[in-house]
Amino acid sequence: MVTARLAAALLRVAARRWPAAIRADLHREWAAELHVLAESGRPWAMLRYSGSLALARPARQPMTAAMRLRQLWHAVRLVLVAPVAGFALLAVSVVIMNVVVSTIPYGDGAFDPMDLQMPIVTGLSALSALLLARLGRRWSLPDRPATLLAAVTVPPLVICVLVYGVTNSTDKIRLHGPAYLLYFGGLALLLAWAGHRARAGRRRSARWLAIAGAVALADVATMVPVLNSPQSPDPLGAPLWLFVVLTGQNLGIPTWPDAFMIGDVAELDPLFYLVFTGFALGAALGQKVDGRLGRQIGGQAGEQVSRPAGG
């Protein structure tokens, strides 16, 4: 029936104008009302109903100064506070590792305290990532997924580049820059897909698939500066390079020069990926729709629904 198809299309247009947090619920309610009109054989009422919804202005709360300041703070903490906090936690992890290693005396045996450097800093960075993931869940913007993805990937990319820019190391920016673009660009696409999966109700699988995808991206990104460096490591061990850096162990590849050189070239890149991804995953996948927001705006939407239906 042409009228029913046109009315359904108008409902889809109307739903897209509302916040993503309540869009699906509103569309279901409107579709149910449209079904009632269709069963009663009122095609023109269907068109009036769906058309009025498509043309109606979405209900919005009046913006006070306090609300605008709150929105500004939400933007600042995502774009500035979170990435700076991630970098600070990584720096603290490195300092703690140095303090711990320096307090362990060298022995005459085969044990070398320096072998504890990367396991300690990696463990502390993992704890930092978990802390940032919890913070990301609290600071998420579930009704603005596109803005959120940019906020959790672009600032970390900028910070990673600035780490070498502050030291005026142009060569290092050329070496590591492509890896950062690959990782954070791929992470944005990965989180967009995982977020769509989470909003469809498959939150647990979305989270674990996103973690697995982030590990794969970090693995590939770690290869980029090493393969582009003047040294010539054996590329057969490339899939292990990420874990060589994180553990400080050679994991079966030649200890010298390959394992030493991989850590020397990759530097802290895998730790950057670990820490910044924790917050990104928490913000993109960790928070459900705010029930109070949904009920408040949904009630306003219900008033708009009732007015066209009565016509």
C-alpha angles and dihedrals in degrees: 000000000000095000093053092048092049092048091049090051091051090051090054089052090049093049093052090061093063127078113282089237093073102017097105094046093050092048091052092051093048092046090053091053090047090052090054091053091048093052090051090055098243106138095165091050088053091054093045091049097048093038093053090051092050091051099038118104112247113251113256134180116247108260114238125189090256091053091050091050089049091052090049091051091050089055095045095050092050098044101035116009098048098049092042089049090051092052091046092052090050091050091049089050090055092048092049090048091052092049093049095046093046091055094056111089119227112249134204093246131083093275115108118190088212087070087070095060101090097034090055097045092043092051092048091047090051090053088049090052091053091050091049091048090058089047090049091055090056095045098043124128102213093174093055107046097161093052090046094053091053091047095054098044110033099053093049089049090053093048092050090052092045091054088071095030092062089058090049089237101153092168091058092049089054090048099046102025096081090050091053092048090049094048102043094038090051090045091056091053091045093051092046090056094042091047091054089051092049092050088053088062100262096110100146096050090043091056096049094043089050091051092049091047092049091052090051091048092049090049092054094041091053089056094056102073093037094053091044094050121100090248119089112222120179104271091208089079094049096110089060097050095092091055092042089060095043095048101032089227126120093229093204100316119112110286092216126070101348105051093041093046094048092057091043094053100037090045110169098341096112090049091051089053092048097050099041093044091057092064093040093053093046093049097043100042110014107074128071124210114289105253094207092054091048093050093045098049091034090058090053089048090051090057090053090048093052094051096057092040092056090055 
